[in-house]
């Protein structure tokens, strides 16, 4: 039994170490255009379509999002209304603060603590813990969120979801400004 626990612990630690080595570098996007300014992009109405894929790649959920976004100086409110393919709905309201040197922080009702992010060039990396209801349970999962501004109207978002360093799945979104 003890040998089995040690083997499991070593496997989890090894997977976490390897996933850390494979991380992309935000500063590598510093010269990419167009430059992402969250306050400029997420201002007014933004539409999105997305999906959640489990770790095997199977699509588990599809959804649409209507976002109504406003900024007052360095304070932004991103009001997201989700409609899932099964007809269920959800709402998340982000309160985002823009800081110096491309840094951002944010809070939302289902986010544990404060989200932190940084933009460089056309990319933003956003990290937070999401309180995720699944059936009758609620799990705190870590989100490693990457956004890439493709042009003035289109942004692609890819988020990796983990718990205890174990990959649970990925969220992919395509944002469009009408």
N, C-alpha and C positions, 0 to 999 in steps of 0.2 A: 504494500500500500504506500509506504513512504517513497519507494523507488518510483512508483507511478506518479506521485505528486511532484517529485523533483523533475521528472521527465516533462510533465505538463508545464511546470513553471519555466523550465529551460526553453521549451518550445514557444511559449508566449513571449518571453523576453527576447528570444531570437527573432521572432516575427516583428516585434516592435522595433528592435534595433535595425533590421533590414528596411522597414518602411521609413524610418527616419533618414536613412542614407539615400533613399530614392526621392527625397523632397526637392521640388523645383525652387529656383532662386528668384525672388521677386525683383531684385535689382537687375536681373537680366532683361527685364522689360522696360527699363528706364528710358531708352531712346525710341521706343515704339510709339507710333502715332495712329489714331488721334489720342491725345492725352486725356485720360479719364479724370473728370471732375464730378464727383458724386452729386454735388449740389446742382450742377448744370444738367446732368443726365436725368437724375431723379427729381424733376421739377415738372409739375403738371401730371397728366395721366400717362401711365406706362402700362402696357399689356405684356403678358408673358404666358408661355405654354411650357409645361415641364413634365417630368416623370421621375419616379423613384425606382431604381433597380436594386435588387438584392445583390449580395456578394457574388452570386453565380451569373449575374447579368440579366436575370429574368425581370421583366417590367412588372412591378407590383401595383403601382398607382400612377395614373395620369391625372393632370390637373391644368386648370387655367387660372390666371391671376389677373385681377384688375387692381392697379395701384394708383392711388391719388396721393401725390407728393407735394409738400410745401416746404419752403426754407425761409427762415428769418435770420439774416446774418449767418452765423455758423451753426445754427440749430435747425435740423430737418425733421419732419414727420413723414414717414412712409407708411401709408395706410393700405395694407394688403388684404384683398378679399379673394379667398381661394374657393374654387368650385372643382370638386373631384369627379372623376368619370363615373363613380357610383352614385352621384347626386348629392353627396354630403358637402358641407361648406365649413369654412374656418376663416377666422380673421386674426391677423397679426398686425400690431401697430408698433413700428420701430420709431424710437426717438434717437436720432443720430447727431453727434457733435463732431464738427470738423475742427481739428487742431493743426498746429504748424507742421510743416514738412511732410504733408500727405498722410498724416495720422488721423484716424477716426475712432470714436467709441460709440457704442449704442446699447440701448436696452429695449426689451419688449416683454410682454406679459409672460410668455413661455420660454424666455431665455433666463438661465441661471446666472446671476451676477451681471457682468458687463462684457459685451462683445468688443473685441479690439481688432483694428484693421489698419492697413497701410497701402497706399496707392503708389505705383511707380509706372510712368509711361502710360500705356493703355490698360494696365492690369491693377487689380485690387485683391489682396489676400485678407480674408475676414475670418476670425476664429471666435467660436463661442460654444457654450454648452446649452443644448436645446432640451427642454423637458417635453418628452414625446409620449403621448398616450398610445398604448397598444392594447386593444381589448379592454380588460378591467385593470390593467397595470399601467404604471407610468415609469419611464426610464429616462435618465439623464444621459444624453449622448453627446459626443464631441463632434463639432462640425468644422471642417477645414474647407473654407469656401473661397473659390477663385473666380473672379469676374474679369472678362476680357472685352473691352470696347472695340467693336469691329468697324463701325462707322458712326456717324452722328445719330443714327436711329436704332442701331442694333447692338445688343450686348449678349454674350454667351456666358453662362454661369455653370460651373461644375463644382459640386460640393461632395467631399468624402465624409461619410459618417462612420464613427468608431465608438467602441465602448471598451475600456480597459486596454486600448491599443489594438483591438481586434476589429478588422474591417467588416462593417455590417452591410454597407451598400453605398450607392451614389445617387445624388440628385443632379439632374441636368435641366437647365432652363434656357429659353431663348426669350430675351426681352426685346420689345419693339416700341418705339415712340411713334404714335399715330401722326 
